[in-house]
C-alpha cells in the first residue's frame, strides 16, 4: 500500500536531527493523531543551506519529513515557500488516502521554520533602526 519511495524514505530518512544554532524553527502537530514534526533551517544568502527535522509520528509522516528536507535543501526561501503538501505527496509517488493528513504536516512545518527565520530577521533589523 505504500510506494517504494515512501518505504525508502521511511527506512532511511534523510536529514534527521536538530540544528542547535538554527536560524529558523517550525513546529506543527496533528491534534487528531498527536504526531509532531519540527523543522530546523540554516539560511545563508537567502538560501536554505541546511535543514534537519525531528518527527514523532507515523511512517508516512517520517517519509514526508525526509522528502521535504531533501526538496528544501539548497533552495532559495522564495522557492522553498512554494513547496506544497501536494508536491511532497506526488514526489513520494502518492500516499494512501487515509495517510494524506500526514503529508499535510511536512510543508507546513517547513513554511513555519521559514516564517520564524523571517520574523527574527525583521525584529533584528527593527532594533538596528
Ligand atoms: Fe498522524 Fe501520520 S498518523 S501524521
Boltz pocket constraint, residues with backbone or C-beta under 6 A from the ligand:
constraints:
  - pocket:
      binder: B
      contacts: [[A, 30], [A, 33], [A, 34], [A, 35], [A, 57], [A, 58], [A, 59], [A, 60], [A, 61], [A, 99], [A, 101], [A, 102], [A, 103], [A, 105]]
      max_distance: 6.0
